[in-house]
């Protein structure tokens, strides 16, 4: 529409040919995120999102869990697109029946790495170029 700034060079109104297999394409990453969402019931609810403390303001830390506590997911994201960021994060372990001296597994569903964590406070480090986020599934060692 003439005179409307919304239409001026707006990509949402243009047809763009995309090379879905070209360098820098994130289709495999998006497919993995979708698979993680399908495989974890906690991520399928809308009323269970909680934000938690991270010592660094450039780190966003939140979690979702099923009402029964059988699926516990925590997400840690680097909000700084240029620099590596690190932080201590505070997991609400008492909500899941864990105690300070107990070890548990933090399984990163994005790259399949596994960490043994103890207690409430744990360290994370995220590089925007290699690992901008973690999606952890928390499991108690039996």
Beta strands, then each sheet from edge to edge (+ up, - down):
strand 1: 50-51
strand 2: 59-65
strand 3: 72-78
strand 4: 85-90
strand 5: 103-108
strand 6: 114-118
strand 7: 121-126
strand 8: 133-140
sheet 1: 1+ 2- 3+ 8- 5+ 6-
sheet 2: 4+ 7-
end
